[in-house]
Amino acid sequence: MKSLLALSMLFCALTLSAQKVDKRYFELRIYYTYPGRMDALLSRFENHTTKIFEKHGMENIGYWLPVEGNQEVLYYILAYPNKEARDKSWTAFSSDPEWKQVQAKSEESGKIVDSVASVFMNASDIMPKIKPGSGKNRVFELRTYTCLPGRLPNLITRFKDHTVKLFEKHGMENIVYFTTVEKDGSQPKLVYLLAHKSKDDAKKSWDAFRSDPVWVEARDASEKDGKIVEKVESVYLTPTGFSKIK
């Protein structure tokens, strides 16, 4: 009887653990606007697009602009129940008379969006749920890691066992972690979002993190069979006024 109860409790614990990972399908979209048209794009999103997205089952997660560099770029993340729902939602959105009217009206002075890049993602169990939060004047950092062949599991293990804790230790707030869905079926990339008090604070945090003996030991141990990360891309972002994550 006790054995049966123990097995039942273990099953429940495993089930609850499995349920913790966010099963939604995510999309990072990057819009490059024509020169001088970012204000028109932001106005259209704030007053119309985000609401029409929700109307068609697309969940607005967050919207950001680069802190430096090209200011004609908008980054945002949407969530869907699954890939099939995503495709249906975009079909419905694109053919919605309300959207067509809004688009035509906003483009009376010329086209707004020059090109769009899209990255499909699944939530990583590094951090099962998005930590939205809100802070005054927070700066966000979007980081993308490309691993050497077959080394992504090693990177995820290192993050779960060491990195996320060390980030928090050094003042970096973990917001969300994703793995990409590559069109050619190749190894996914790790994409994650951190929050900092400022860009200057981010530099101080990264310097402290990289020189932390605990991190150095964890990194060296994880790379005893070879390097893990091939390339790291980073962009600092500031949230728009209508972003849910600020």
C-alpha positions in Angstrom: 0.0 0.0 0.0 2.8 2.4 1.0 4.6 1.5 -2.3 1.5 2.2 -4.3 1.1 5.6 -2.5 4.8 6.4 -3.1 4.5 5.6 -6.8 1.3 7.6 -7.1 3.0 10.7 -5.5 6.0 10.3 -7.7 3.8 10.1 -10.8 2.0 13.3 -9.7 5.3 15.1 -9.1 6.6 14.1 -12.5 3.3 15.2 -14.1 3.4 18.6 -12.4 7.0 19.0 -13.3 6.3 18.2 -17.0 3.4 20.7 -16.9 5.7 23.5 -15.8 7.3 23.9 -19.2 5.4 26.4 -21.4 4.0 24.4 -24.4 3.1 27.4 -26.5 4.7 28.1 -29.9 6.6 31.3 -30.0 7.7 33.6 -32.8 10.3 36.4 -32.7 9.6 38.9 -35.4 11.9 41.6 -36.5 10.6 44.5 -38.6 12.9 46.7 -40.6 11.2 50.0 -41.5 11.8 52.5 -44.2 13.8 55.5 -43.0 11.7 57.8 -40.8 8.7 55.4 -40.6 9.2 53.9 -37.2 6.8 56.3 -35.5 4.1 55.3 -37.9 4.8 51.6 -37.3 4.7 52.0 -33.5 1.5 54.0 -33.7 -0.1 51.3 -35.8 0.9 48.6 -33.4 -0.2 50.4 -30.3 -3.5 51.6 -31.6 -4.5 48.7 -33.9 -2.2 45.8 -34.6 -1.8 44.4 -31.1 -5.6 44.4 -30.6 -6.2 42.7 -34.0 -3.5 40.1 -33.1 -5.4 39.2 -29.9 -8.6 39.1 -31.8 -7.2 36.3 -33.9 -5.7 34.3 -31.0 -2.1 35.7 -31.1 -0.7 36.7 -27.7 1.4 39.7 -27.4 4.5 38.9 -25.3 6.7 42.0 -25.6 7.9 44.7 -28.0 11.3 46.4 -28.0 13.5 48.8 -29.9 17.4 48.8 -30.1 19.2 50.9 -27.6 21.9 51.7 -30.1 22.6 51.2 -33.8 19.8 50.9 -36.4 16.8 52.7 -34.9 14.5 51.5 -37.7 14.1 48.1 -36.2 11.3 46.7 -34.1 11.6 43.4 -32.2 8.6 41.6 -30.8 7.5 38.2 -29.6 4.1 36.5 -30.1 2.8 33.3 -28.6 0.4 30.7 -30.1 -1.1 27.4 -28.9 0.8 25.6 -31.6 2.2 26.0 -35.1 -1.1 25.1 -36.8 -2.9 27.8 -34.8 -0.1 30.2 -35.7 -0.6 29.7 -39.4 -4.4 29.9 -39.1 -4.2 33.1 -37.1 -1.9 34.8 -39.6 -4.2 33.8 -42.5 -7.2 35.3 -40.6 -5.3 38.4 -39.6 -4.0 39.1 -43.2 -7.5 38.8 -44.6 -9.3 40.8 -41.8 -11.1 43.9 -43.3 -10.3 45.8 -40.2 -6.5 45.2 -40.6 -6.7 46.0 -44.3 -8.3 49.3 -43.6 -5.8 50.1 -40.9 -2.9 49.2 -43.1 -4.1 51.3 -46.0 -4.8 54.3 -43.8 -1.3 54.1 -42.1 0.4 53.8 -45.5 -1.2 56.9 -47.2 2.2 58.6 -46.8 4.1 55.6 -48.0 5.1 52.1 -47.1 6.2 51.4 -43.6 7.8 48.0 -43.4 10.8 47.3 -45.7 11.4 43.6 -44.6 10.5 41.1 -41.9 12.6 38.4 -40.3 11.0 35.6 -38.3 12.4 33.1 -35.8 10.2 30.3 -34.5 10.9 29.0 -31.0 9.9 26.6 -28.3 10.2 27.4 -24.5 13.3 25.8 -23.0 13.2 24.0 -19.7 16.1 26.1 -18.6 13.4 28.5 -17.4 10.0 26.9 -17.9 7.9 30.1 -17.7 8.3 33.6 -18.9 9.1 36.1 -16.1 7.3 39.2 -17.3 7.8 41.6 -14.4 8.1 45.3 -14.7 10.9 47.7 -13.7 11.7 51.3 -14.1 13.8 52.0 -17.2 15.0 48.4 -17.5 17.3 47.6 -20.4 16.9 44.2 -22.0 19.5 42.0 -23.7 18.5 39.5 -26.4 21.2 36.9 -26.8 21.4 34.1 -29.4 23.9 31.3 -29.0 24.9 29.1 -32.0 26.5 25.9 -30.7 29.1 23.6 -32.3 27.5 20.4 -33.8 25.8 18.3 -31.2 26.7 20.5 -28.3 23.4 22.2 -27.5 22.4 19.7 -24.8 25.7 20.5 -23.0 24.9 24.2 -23.2 21.4 23.7 -21.8 22.8 21.6 -18.9 25.3 24.3 -18.1 22.7 27.0 -18.0 20.3 24.9 -15.8 23.0 23.8 -13.4 25.1 27.0 -13.2 24.6 29.9 -15.5 21.1 31.2 -14.6 22.0 31.2 -10.9 25.2 33.1 -11.6 23.4 35.6 -13.7 21.1 36.5 -10.8 24.1 36.6 -8.4 25.6 39.3 -10.6 22.5 41.4 -11.0 21.2 40.0 -14.3 17.5 39.1 -14.3 16.5 36.0 -16.3 13.3 36.7 -18.3 12.9 33.8 -20.8 14.8 31.1 -22.6 13.9 29.6 -26.0 15.3 27.0 -28.4 14.7 27.8 -32.1 12.9 25.7 -34.6 15.1 25.6 -37.7 13.5 25.3 -41.0 16.1 22.8 -42.3 15.8 20.6 -39.2 19.4 21.6 -38.1 20.5 22.0 -34.5 18.4 24.7 -32.7 20.0 27.8 -31.3 19.5 29.1 -27.8 17.7 32.5 -27.6 17.2 34.2 -24.3 16.3 37.5 -22.8 17.9 39.2 -19.8 17.0 42.4 -18.0 19.5 44.9 -16.6 19.1 48.2 -14.7 21.0 50.0 -17.4 23.6 49.2 -20.1 26.4 50.3 -17.8 25.1 48.0 -15.2 25.0 45.2 -17.8 28.7 45.7 -18.5 29.6 45.6 -14.8 27.5 42.4 -14.4 29.1 40.7 -17.3 32.6 41.6 -16.2 31.9 40.2 -12.7 30.2 37.1 -14.1 33.1 36.3 -16.5 35.7 36.6 -13.7 33.7 34.7 -11.1 35.7 31.6 -10.1 32.5 29.6 -9.8 31.7 30.4 -13.5 35.2 29.7 -14.6 35.2 26.3 -13.0 31.7 25.4 -14.4 32.7 26.5 -17.9 36.0 24.6 -17.9 34.3 21.4 -16.5 31.5 21.6 -19.2 34.1 22.0 -21.9 36.4 19.2 -21.0 35.3 17.4 -24.1 35.6 20.5 -26.3 34.1 23.9 -26.8 30.4 24.3 -26.8 29.5 27.7 -28.2 30.5 28.7 -31.8 29.0 32.2 -31.9 27.2 34.6 -29.6 25.0 37.5 -30.8 23.7 40.2 -28.5 21.5 43.3 -28.9 20.4 45.7 -26.2 16.8 46.7 -26.3 14.4 49.1 -24.6 10.7 48.2 -24.3 8.0 50.2 -26.1 5.3 52.0 -24.1 2.8 49.3 -25.0 5.0 46.3 -24.3 3.7 43.8 -21.7 7.3 43.2 -20.5 8.9 46.4 -19.4 
